[in-house]
Amino acid sequence: MSAELEAGLRRGAAAAGVAVTVNRVGSMVTVFFAPGPVRDLEGAKRSDTSAFARWFHGMLERGVYWPPSQFEAAFVSAVHTPDDVELVVAAAAAAFAELRS
């Protein structure tokens, strides 16, 4: 399911024309508001933290509690369902779209 979340985040950002790098290892997922790749602290520091903050609040408005720092990872756990992932992907797409405005 974490692969589905990763793919959905990438699709939502691309559809909105927002440059992000989505990194995933196992069940951990991060979204950096920077063109990729982000492999180290220097790459992460090039991220647009202001855009992340706006996206984060857009996620909150949609009932998704994403980690509040761009430098933290979200986790998909055994209790998350495909419906949960769909909800997050839909919320992310809408929040990405708001960044265009």
Secondary structure in CASP SS format (residue, H / E / C, confidence):
PFRMAT SS
TARGET T0000
AUTHOR 0000-0000-0000
METHOD secondary structure of the structure
MODEL  1
M C 1.00
S H 1.00
A H 1.00
E H 1.00
L H 1.00
E H 1.00
A H 1.00
G H 1.00
L H 1.00
R H 1.00
R H 1.00
G H 1.00
A H 1.00
A H 1.00
A H 1.00
A H 1.00
G C 1.00
V C 1.00
A C 1.00
V C 1.00
T E 1.00
V E 1.00
N E 1.00
R E 1.00
V E 1.00
G C 1.00
S C 1.00
M E 1.00
V E 1.00
T E 1.00
V E 1.00
F E 1.00
F C 1.00
A C 1.00
P C 1.00
G C 1.00
P C 1.00
V C 1.00
R C 1.00
D C 1.00
L H 1.00
E H 1.00
G H 1.00
A H 1.00
K H 1.00
R C 1.00
S C 1.00
D C 1.00
T H 1.00
S H 1.00
A H 1.00
F H 1.00
A H 1.00
R H 1.00
W H 1.00
F H 1.00
H H 1.00
G H 1.00
M H 1.00
L H 1.00
E H 1.00
R C 1.00
G C 1.00
V C 1.00
Y C 1.00
W C 1.00
P C 1.00
P C 1.00
S C 1.00
Q C 1.00
F C 1.00
E C 1.00
A C 1.00
A E 1.00
F E 1.00
V C 1.00
S C 1.00
A C 1.00
V C 1.00
H C 1.00
T C 1.00
P H 1.00
D H 1.00
D H 1.00
V H 1.00
E H 1.00
L H 1.00
V H 1.00
V H 1.00
A H 1.00
A H 1.00
A H 1.00
A H 1.00
A H 1.00
A H 1.00
F H 1.00
A H 1.00
E H 1.00
L H 1.00
R H 1.00
S C 1.00
END
